[in-house]
Amino acid sequence: MWNEVCEGLCARCGGNCRVAVTGSEAAALLAGFAQAAGAREGEPVSCSCAGGTLILCAGEEEGADAVLVALAASDAKAAKEAAEQAGAAPVLPVLLGEGAREQCARLAEEGVYAVCCDPSKEEEAGALLRELLFSFPAAGLEIDLPDWMSVLPEESRIVAQILETVRALAPKLRSVRDLAAADGAFGGDVYCASFEADPATGKGRCRLEAREGLFHRVLSEECGADVSDDLHLMAYIAALRDAKQFCDAFKNAVAAADAVGYGIAAGTENAVLGAPEFFRRGTRCGVRLKADAPAYHIIKVDVHSEVTPVSGEGERGEQLAKGILESYEKDSETLWDTDMFGKTFREMVQEGLREKQGGVPEEVRAKLRRALTRIVNEGKGGVLCILL
């Protein structure tokens, strides 16, 4: 026990570790440690290990690699005052004598952690050293999420709940001992499946797992579709496969149309091979082989729509027009949501865009298709367009 704790304390301190024993019962605590360790009374109690040497002595030692303070007291009041006045060094209040266990329980109700100990017993002395190790400041808490949660956006409901729990938990994690609070902090759909802390590094690790059914519920929320079980999930994946194939066929053409105004998606893999045809030209003859394949020409058309909410002459018309311009400079969204004649400006322009986007007559579309087909197949570059 002593050697194990000694290695942990020295590892946390990066070398030798000195523990300063102070308080009204410091002499009694040191005497008990000396008896448990087999040291002479009045001499510092030391324990050597592979990582360094642990020394317990009276008062704070200057030049120590690290200092822990074990405040030995016989009453809860002194222990509480010491904990409240603790400086940079970790302080562990230790209560000795009769009634120490009851006093520790009362301090715990007041939010002060203290331990009771009879250091003359080797088991209790080792347990006290372990408590000193857990009194170091917490160095960090690592939270392991299920792999599928790592791709969820921060705005996701389940991720937001986890972050809210972490934000509420973080201020409470002052010492290594406090890290254990993470074990019970997560509840509901996500829970802490396992927790472990390494006092030598001051870090804890909490592994979260999702309760049964959460994966499908979150997946349904993210997809906007019913994927409540494996059957629905497989059906959704099949639909996504078809959608991806369609997207892969046209995404480059759409990107080109968005960039330069014109894009082409050719489907040579869907070519239809025709039957061979015999032909004769004068004294020559041969066989003609034909193939037909779809090609989609995507043209970007900038549709323009406008609304003139204010018109008229005179000073009043000018004031209204200037008022609209000023409101746009202050808040553009508020202007577009302004209601006039039962519709907002945004609805008016969107209605005009929809009318124009579908305003090409069917016969004109057919003519455009025939003209483009001739340009592609016959190599005719000249186009004469008459708009009526």
Secondary structure, DSSP 8 states (H G I E B T S, - for coil): -HHHHHHHHHHHHTS-EEEEEESTTHHHHHHHHHHHHT--TTS-EEEEETTEEEEEEES--TT-S-EEEEEEESSHHHHHHHHHT--SS-EEEEE-STTHHHHHHHHHHTT---EE--TTSHHHHHHHHHHHHHTSB--EEEEE--GGGGGS-TTSHHHHHHHHHHHHHGGG--BGGGGGGHHHH--TTEEEEEEEEETTTTEEEEEEEE-TTHHHHHHHHHHTS---SHHHHHHHHHHHHHHHHHHHHHHHHHHHHHHHSEEEEE-GGG-EE---EEEEETTEEEEE--EE--EEEEE-------------SHHHHHHHHHHHHHHHHH-HHHHHT-EETTEEHHHHHHHHHHHHHT-S-HHHHHHHHHHHHHHHHH----------
